[in-house]
Amino acid sequence: MDKLTKQFNLLGNCGKLILKDNVLAVLSDSDLTTVSSAIYKGGFKKVKAILNVQVPEKYSDRRLHDNPQSFIMESAKKLGLAERYVGMVTAAAIEKFSLVSKKAGDLAVSVIATAVDPAGDTCSHAESAGEMIEVLEIEGTINIMVVIDGNPTESCLVSTLITATEAKTAALRELDIRSRYSGDEATGTITDAMVVAETNRGAPIVYGGPASKLGQLVGYCTRKAVKEAVMKANECMPCRSIMKRLRERHLPIEKLSSELSKVGGIEVDEKTLVKILRNEPLLASFLMAAAKIDEDVKKELIPSEFKNIDALSKNFGSLLSKQSRGSTKTPSESANKEDYSSASLPPFLKHVLINLLKTALSKEETENLK
């Protein structure tokens, strides 16, 4: 093996993981049974190798999608492979892969994941399945290779693919990845691919769901591998700024300041709002809490005890107001007198922002008088 090739042993008898140039591959001396959504030789196949091939920047998007099979075949030759492999493509930096393995008795699972940053400035191409999607370009992919040292039946192999997909989505939700297209919680990216492989060793395994022995191994390894891969792809993950978190929800600072400026008596620009959010963590925490409640409002998940959402959102926002805290009137009496309907923003976020600004600007004025 040359110096430019890196090799990693997989748990059990799953073979080895090879990283060479733009190819990340699982190689096995014995046959692997696979089920996959891979662009090259997907479906049910018997193979000796699984490839995840990185697309060079110079390779045009159009050229790739017109003939991805040719690109994969060219790349496979770097490992001396001419046939009997299944292949995926990715824009991810494959050297930032994550490998997670776990064993229970004589059953072993290894999961290898790569990811392009799905939470970047434009949220890349993270999506929430079932929403309307208009694709102008393709930039993001999460690719997963699941290798099982065991003998699942065909139906069990499909079941583990479902389990791994659920685990991928769980990992994205742990990191609060958002759909580029709607701002909702993401379930994946538009070009994700997965291969699940087995060594056919041991007694037949019938169940691969999340509660089964096999499913628990697959779910654990996949969830951890995907989370690690996303974090490797984006060094600021998971601790990105509140401005970025809001933008991922389709609530950019530009929009917030613009809508707030429609409210009488409030004059705010983007720079001032960013400064407040950076310097006042307590106020910023109220804002994130409000954004979460507004999501529940949108999904009609608000508990019946909350009753009147409009009145409650005003009272919630007024908790931040210095004027309300200093008043002998109750928050509801003070808050409900004001009309902020001119600002087109979700209810809780709107009232928190307005009172946040009043509180922060009042504090600034007080300090300037000292």
C-alpha positions as a Python dict, from the first residue, in 0.01 Angstrom:
ca = {
    (1, 'M'): (0, 0, 0),
    (2, 'D'): (146, 337, -101),
    (3, 'K'): (203, 626, 141),
    (4, 'L'): (-96, 818, 5),
    (5, 'T'): (-336, 535, 94),
    (6, 'K'): (-476, 512, 447),
    (7, 'Q'): (-624, 192, 584),
    (8, 'F'): (-854, 134, 883),
    (9, 'N'): (-969, -203, 1015),
    (10, 'L'): (-1341, -250, 1067),
    (11, 'L'): (-1488, -431, 1367),
    (12, 'G'): (-1551, -804, 1329),
    (13, 'N'): (-1508, -951, 983),
    (14, 'C'): (-1642, -648, 793),
    (15, 'G'): (-1322, -596, 594),
    (16, 'K'): (-1120, -276, 585),
    (17, 'L'): (-1179, 90, 515),
    (18, 'I'): (-952, 250, 254),
    (19, 'L'): (-898, 620, 189),
    (20, 'K'): (-713, 701, -131),
    (21, 'D'): (-725, 1025, -326),
    (22, 'N'): (-1098, 1100, -377),
    (23, 'V'): (-1222, 751, -286),
    (24, 'L'): (-1337, 623, 53),
    (25, 'A'): (-1410, 251, 25),
    (26, 'V'): (-1500, -57, 224),
    (27, 'L'): (-1315, -358, 79),
    (28, 'S'): (-1400, -716, 167),
    (29, 'D'): (-1231, -1044, 77),
    (30, 'S'): (-1565, -1224, 87),
    (31, 'D'): (-1898, -1132, -69),
    (32, 'L'): (-2112, -864, 89),
    (33, 'T'): (-2487, -858, 33),
    (34, 'T'): (-2600, -498, -4),
    (35, 'V'): (-2918, -298, -32),
    (36, 'S'): (-2871, 63, -124),
    (37, 'S'): (-2984, 386, -286),
    (38, 'A'): (-2639, 420, -448),
    (39, 'I'): (-2632, 578, -794),
    (40, 'Y'): (-2402, 301, -921),
    (41, 'K'): (-2529, -58, -884),
    (42, 'G'): (-2793, 33, -626),
    (43, 'G'): (-3070, -199, -507),
    (44, 'F'): (-2985, -555, -393),
    (45, 'K'): (-2636, -666, -501),
    (46, 'K'): (-2351, -903, -413),
    (47, 'V'): (-2027, -702, -407),
    (48, 'K'): (-1672, -699, -279),
    (49, 'A'): (-1649, -320, -231),
    (50, 'I'): (-1854, -14, -136),
    (51, 'L'): (-1735, 323, -269),
    (52, 'N'): (-1802, 678, -157),
    (53, 'V'): (-1640, 901, -421),
    (54, 'Q'): (-1567, 1270, -372),
    (55, 'V'): (-1635, 1499, -665),
    (56, 'P'): (-1348, 1741, -741),
    (57, 'E'): (-1436, 2111, -752),
    (58, 'K'): (-1338, 2129, -1120),
    (59, 'Y'): (-1591, 1859, -1207),
    (60, 'S'): (-1902, 2042, -1327),
    (61, 'D'): (-2238, 1975, -1169),
    (62, 'R'): (-2392, 1919, -1513),
    (63, 'R'): (-2124, 1674, -1622),
    (64, 'L'): (-2159, 1473, -1301),
    (65, 'H'): (-2535, 1441, -1311),
    (66, 'D'): (-2540, 1356, -1681),
    (67, 'N'): (-2312, 1057, -1623),
    (68, 'P'): (-2225, 985, -1256),
    (69, 'Q'): (-2162, 616, -1333),
    (70, 'S'): (-1868, 703, -1559),
    (71, 'F'): (-1713, 921, -1288),
    (72, 'I'): (-1746, 643, -1030),
    (73, 'M'): (-1593, 386, -1266),
    (74, 'E'): (-1297, 613, -1337),
    (75, 'S'): (-1241, 666, -963),
    (76, 'A'): (-1273, 293, -883),
    (77, 'K'): (-969, 221, -1099),
    (78, 'K'): (-754, 402, -841),
    (79, 'L'): (-817, 105, -612),
    (80, 'G'): (-772, -148, -890),
    (81, 'L'): (-1145, -224, -900),
    (82, 'A'): (-1301, -315, -1232),
    (83, 'E'): (-1630, -470, -1118),
    (84, 'R'): (-1841, -597, -824),
    (85, 'Y'): (-1874, -274, -632),
    (86, 'V'): (-2148, -31, -544),
    (87, 'G'): (-2080, 343, -559),
    (88, 'M'): (-2204, 676, -424),
    (89, 'V'): (-2085, 1029, -499),
    (90, 'T'): (-2044, 1322, -263),
    (91, 'A'): (-1923, 1681, -249),
    (92, 'A'): (-1802, 1619, 107),
    (93, 'A'): (-1436, 1616, 201),
    (94, 'I'): (-1411, 1240, 248),
    (95, 'E'): (-1103, 1265, 471),
    (96, 'K'): (-1338, 1414, 733),
    (97, 'F'): (-1535, 1090, 753),
    (98, 'S'): (-1662, 953, 1080),
    (99, 'L'): (-1630, 583, 1168),
    (100, 'V'): (-1830, 439, 1458),
    (101, 'S'): (-1837, 69, 1548),
    (102, 'K'): (-2008, -136, 1815),
    (103, 'K'): (-2033, -505, 1900),
    (104, 'A'): (-2282, -715, 2094),
    (105, 'G'): (-2186, -1080, 2130),
    (106, 'D'): (-2100, -1217, 1786),
    (107, 'L'): (-2280, -932, 1607),
    (108, 'A'): (-2075, -628, 1497),
    (109, 'V'): (-2170, -310, 1314),
    (110, 'S'): (-1952, -39, 1158),
    (111, 'V'): (-2094, 283, 1016),
    (112, 'I'): (-1900, 531, 803),
    (113, 'A'): (-2056, 870, 731),
    (114, 'T'): (-1951, 1177, 534),
    (115, 'A'): (-2131, 1511, 523),
    (116, 'V'): (-2118, 1844, 350),
    (117, 'D'): (-2203, 2123, 591),
    (118, 'P'): (-2586, 2122, 588),
    (119, 'A'): (-2606, 2421, 821),
    (120, 'G'): (-2393, 2669, 635),
    (121, 'D'): (-2484, 3026, 547),
    (122, 'T'): (-2750, 2903, 303),
    (123, 'C'): (-2827, 2583, 500),
    (124, 'S'): (-2677, 2400, 201),
    (125, 'H'): (-2949, 2163, 81),
    (126, 'A'): (-3092, 2029, 404),
    (127, 'E'): (-3461, 1957, 360),
    (128, 'S'): (-3768, 1834, 543),
    (129, 'A'): (-3930, 1550, 350),
    (130, 'G'): (-4278, 1637, 227),
    (131, 'E'): (-4221, 2009, 168),
    (132, 'M'): (-4207, 2187, -167),
    (133, 'I'): (-3851, 2196, -302),
    (134, 'E'): (-3715, 2392, -596),
    (135, 'V'): (-3359, 2290, -678),
    (136, 'L'): (-3135, 2529, -869),
    (137, 'E'): (-2804, 2370, -775),
    (138, 'I'): (-2681, 2076, -570),
    (139, 'E'): (-2420, 2126, -299),
    (140, 'G'): (-2493, 1899, -5),
    (141, 'T'): (-2492, 1527, 65),
    (142, 'I'): (-2485, 1294, 364),
    (143, 'N'): (-2359, 951, 258),
    (144, 'I'): (-2369, 651, 492),
    (145, 'M'): (-2214, 305, 471),
    (146, 'V'): (-2347, 52, 722),
    (147, 'V'): (-2156, -277, 739),
    (148, 'I'): (-2299, -561, 948),
    (149, 'D'): (-2093, -864, 1046),
    (150, 'G'): (-2395, -1090, 1064),
    (151, 'N'): (-2662, -1258, 857),
    (152, 'P'): (-2981, -1045, 829),
    (153, 'T'): (-3253, -1171, 597),
    (154, 'E'): (-3336, -952, 297),
    (155, 'S'): (-3637, -801, 473),
    (156, 'C'): (-3425, -742, 783),
    (157, 'L'): (-3162, -568, 570),
    (158, 'V'): (-3430, -331, 440),
    (159, 'S'): (-3550, -276, 796),
    (160, 'T'): (-3199, -176, 908),
    (161, 'L'): (-3183, 72, 620),
    (162, 'I'): (-3499, 233, 759),
    (163, 'T'): (-3353, 230, 1111),
    (164, 'A'): (-3032, 395, 988),
    (165, 'T'): (-3237, 661, 808),
    (166, 'E'): (-3429, 735, 1127),
    (167, 'A'): (-3100, 761, 1315),
    (168, 'K'): (-2964, 1005, 1056),
    (169, 'T'): (-3265, 1229, 1104),
    (170, 'A'): (-3230, 1205, 1482),
    (171, 'A'): (-2868, 1322, 1451),
    (172, 'L'): (-2972, 1622, 1242),
    (173, 'R'): (-3236, 1714, 1496),
    (174, 'E'): (-2986, 1687, 1780),
    (175, 'L'): (-2792, 1961, 1601),
    (176, 'D'): (-3109, 2154, 1509),
    (177, 'I'): (-3029, 2141, 1136),
    (178, 'R'): (-3291, 2332, 938),
    (179, 'S'): (-3437, 2294, 592),
    (180, 'R'): (-3300, 2542, 343),
    (181, 'Y'): (-3639, 2559, 180),
    (182, 'S'): (-3873, 2614, 475),
    (183, 'G'): (-3671, 2661, 793),
    (184, 'D'): (-3839, 2353, 944),
    (185, 'E'): (-3640, 2079, 1118),
    (186, 'A'): (-3445, 1890, 853),
    (187, 'T'): (-3484, 1519, 785),
    (188, 'G'): (-3184, 1497, 550),
    (189, 'T'): (-3039, 1665, 242),
    (190, 'I'): (-3176, 1634, -111),
    (191, 'T'): (-2900, 1400, -235),
    (192, 'D'): (-2838, 1165, 59),
    (193, 'A'): (-2738, 808, -20),
    (194, 'M'): (-2697, 495, 190),
    (195, 'V'): (-2557, 144, 154),
    (196, 'V'): (-2631, -130, 406),
    (197, 'A'): (-2415, -439, 374),
    (198, 'E'): (-2389, -775, 550),
    (199, 'T'): (-2121, -1043, 566),
    (200, 'N'): (-2375, -1331, 569),
    (201, 'R'): (-2203, -1486, 871),
    (202, 'G'): (-2391, -1667, 1150),
    (203, 'A'): (-2754, -1750, 1213),
    (204, 'P'): (-3022, -1561, 1017),
    (205, 'I'): (-3141, -1235, 1176),
    (206, 'V'): (-3506, -1149, 1119),
    (207, 'Y'): (-3555, -814, 1293),
    (208, 'G'): (-3371, -488, 1225),
    (209, 'G'): (-3607, -228, 1371),
    (210, 'P'): (-3495, 27, 1634),
    (211, 'A'): (-3583, -201, 1929),
    (212, 'S'): (-3409, -512, 1794),
    (213, 'K'): (-3055, -611, 1891),
    (214, 'L'): (-2928, -536, 1541),
    (215, 'G'): (-3135, -219, 1508),
    (216, 'Q'): (-2999, -78, 1832),
    (217, 'L'): (-2642, -127, 1710),
    (218, 'V'): (-2720, 26, 1369),
    (219, 'G'): (-2914, 314, 1522),
    (220, 'Y'): (-2644, 397, 1776),
    (221, 'C'): (-2356, 383, 1527),
    (222, 'T'): (-2542, 576, 1254),
    (223, 'R'): (-2666, 851, 1483),
    (224, 'K'): (-2321, 907, 1630),
    (225, 'A'): (-2139, 881, 1294),
    (226, 'V'): (-2370, 1129, 1118),
    (227, 'K'): (-2351, 1377, 1405),
    (228, 'E'): (-1971, 1357, 1410),
    (229, 'A'): (-1949, 1390, 1031),
    (230, 'V'): (-2167, 1704, 1030),
    (231, 'M'): (-1962, 1855, 1312),
    (232, 'K'): (-1637, 1779, 1130),
    (233, 'A'): (-1774, 1947, 818),
    (234, 'N'): (-1859, 2262, 1012),
    (235, 'E'): (-1621, 2363, 1289),
    (236, 'C'): (-1872, 2604, 1446),
    (237, 'M'): (-2125, 2323, 1494),
    (238, 'P'): (-2311, 2289, 1722),
    (239, 'C'): (-2234, 2625, 1887),
    (240, 'R'): (-2322, 2857, 1599),
    (241, 'S'): (-2437, 3211, 1671),
    (242, 'I'): (-2793, 3312, 1748),
    (243, 'M'): (-2794, 3515, 1426),
    (244, 'K'): (-2714, 3200, 1230),
    (245, 'R'): (-2973, 2996, 1420),
    (246, 'L'): (-3239, 3254, 1336),
    (247, 'R'): (-3134, 3272, 971),
    (248, 'E'): (-3166, 2893, 946),
    (249, 'R'): (-3527, 2938, 1055),
    (250, 'H'): (-3581, 3190, 774),
    (251, 'L'): (-3570, 3473, 1027),
    (252, 'P'): (-3260, 3671, 923),
    (253, 'I'): (-3161, 3980, 1118),
    (254, 'E'): (-3236, 4189, 810),
    (255, 'K'): (-3598, 4076, 813),
    (256, 'L'): (-3637, 4118, 1188),
    (257, 'S'): (-3503, 4474, 1194),
    (258, 'S'): (-3710, 4567, 889),
    (259, 'E'): (-4035, 4443, 1043),
    (260, 'L'): (-3961, 4596, 1383),
    (261, 'S'): (-3903, 4934, 1222),
    (262, 'K'): (-4270, 4930, 1115),
    (263, 'V'): (-4377, 4954, 1477),
    (264, 'G'): (-4432, 5309, 1600),
    (265, 'G'): (-4175, 5433, 1848),
    (266, 'I'): (-3914, 5173, 1754),
    (267, 'E'): (-3613, 5261, 1546),
    (268, 'V'): (-3361, 4983, 1503),
    (269, 'D'): (-3107, 4881, 1243),
    (270, 'E'): (-2936, 4547, 1186),
    (271, 'K'): (-2616, 4654, 1359),
    (272, 'T'): (-2796, 4757, 1678),
    (273, 'L'): (-2999, 4436, 1692),
    (274, 'V'): (-2691, 4220, 1643),
    (275, 'K'): (-2509, 4412, 1917),
    (276, 'I'): (-2792, 4357, 2163),
    (277, 'L'): (-2813, 3984, 2092),
    (278, 'R'): (-2437, 3944, 2130),
    (279, 'N'): (-2411, 4144, 2452),
    (280, 'E'): (-2731, 4040, 2629),
    (281, 'P'): (-2739, 3658, 2659),
    (282, 'L'): (-3046, 3659, 2886),
    (283, 'L'): (-3244, 3858, 2630),
    (284, 'A'): (-3116, 3636, 2350),
    (285, 'S'): (-3226, 3324, 2541),
    (286, 'F'): (-3581, 3462, 2560),
    (287, 'L'): (-3569, 3510, 2185),
    (288, 'M'): (-3470, 3148, 2118),
    (289, 'A'): (-3742, 3029, 2356),
    (290, 'A'): (-3996, 3243, 2169),
    (291, 'A'): (-3885, 3099, 1834),
    (292, 'K'): (-3942, 2747, 1967),
    (293, 'I'): (-4291, 2831, 2097),
    (294, 'D'): (-4378, 2987, 1761),
    (295, 'E'): (-4285, 2661, 1590),
    (296, 'D'): (-4533, 2482, 1816),
    (297, 'V'): (-4794, 2744, 1729),
    (298, 'K'): (-4733, 2681, 1358),
    (299, 'K'): (-4767, 2305, 1408),
    (300, 'E'): (-5078, 2347, 1626),
    (301, 'L'): (-4899, 2183, 1919),
    (302, 'I'): (-4985, 2450, 2175),
    (303, 'P'): (-5137, 2304, 2496),
    (304, 'S'): (-5501, 2390, 2556),
    (305, 'E'): (-5402, 2555, 2884),
    (306, 'F'): (-5232, 2834, 2686),
    (307, 'K'): (-5575, 2956, 2566),
    (308, 'N'): (-5551, 3293, 2384),
    (309, 'I'): (-5222, 3287, 2191),
    (310, 'D'): (-5230, 3656, 2100),
    (311, 'A'): (-5274, 3769, 2460),
    (312, 'L'): (-5025, 3512, 2590),
    (313, 'S'): (-4755, 3614, 2340),
    (314, 'K'): (-4793, 3978, 2449),
    (315, 'N'): (-4764, 3883, 2815),
    (316, 'F'): (-4466, 3660, 2744),
    (317, 'G'): (-4286, 3945, 2570),
    (318, 'S'): (-4371, 4191, 2845),
    (319, 'L'): (-4174, 3982, 3094),
    (320, 'L'): (-3866, 4142, 2939),
    (321, 'S'): (-3993, 4497, 2955),
    (322, 'K'): (-3837, 4718, 3218),
    (323, 'Q'): (-4145, 4940, 3210),
    (324, 'S'): (-4371, 4644, 3290),
    (325, 'R'): (-4152, 4528, 3576),
    (326, 'G'): (-4162, 4872, 3726),
    (327, 'S'): (-4537, 4916, 3684),
    (328, 'T'): (-4805, 4845, 3942),
    (329, 'K'): (-5024, 4706, 3663),
    (330, 'T'): (-5015, 4340, 3566),
    (331, 'P'): (-4828, 4246, 3246),
    (332, 'S'): (-5155, 4169, 3071),
    (333, 'E'): (-5300, 4512, 3149),
    (334, 'S'): (-4994, 4688, 3015),
    (335, 'A'): (-4916, 4464, 2720),
    (336, 'N'): (-5262, 4430, 2574),
    (337, 'K'): (-5304, 4805, 2529),
    (338, 'E'): (-5040, 4818, 2258),
    (339, 'D'): (-5092, 4714, 1897),
    (340, 'Y'): (-4793, 4570, 1709),
    (341, 'S'): (-4984, 4421, 1416),
    (342, 'S'): (-4781, 4624, 1165),
    (343, 'A'): (-4483, 4391, 1220),
    (344, 'S'): (-4529, 4069, 1019),
    (345, 'L'): (-4350, 3825, 1249),
    (346, 'P'): (-4451, 3513, 1448),
    (347, 'P'): (-4637, 3621, 1765),
    (348, 'F'): (-4402, 3519, 2046),
    (349, 'L'): (-4090, 3624, 1857),
    (350, 'K'): (-4245, 3960, 1770),
    (351, 'H'): (-4340, 4055, 2125),
    (352, 'V'): (-4014, 3931, 2273),
    (353, 'L'): (-3817, 4132, 2016),
    (354, 'I'): (-4013, 4450, 2079),
    (355, 'N'): (-3974, 4426, 2455),
    (356, 'L'): (-3614, 4312, 2417),
    (357, 'L'): (-3538, 4632, 2228),
    (358, 'K'): (-3721, 4848, 2479),
    (359, 'T'): (-3534, 4688, 2767),
    (360, 'A'): (-3191, 4702, 2603),
    (361, 'L'): (-3228, 5056, 2472),
    (362, 'S'): (-3364, 5177, 2806),
    (363, 'K'): (-3070, 5019, 2983),
    (364, 'E'): (-2832, 5190, 2740),
    (365, 'E'): (-2996, 5528, 2798),
    (366, 'T'): (-2975, 5481, 3175),
    (367, 'E'): (-2606, 5396, 3158),
    (368, 'N'): (-2538, 5698, 2936),
    (369, 'L'): (-2692, 5927, 3200),
    (370, 'K'): (-2458, 5800, 3472),
}
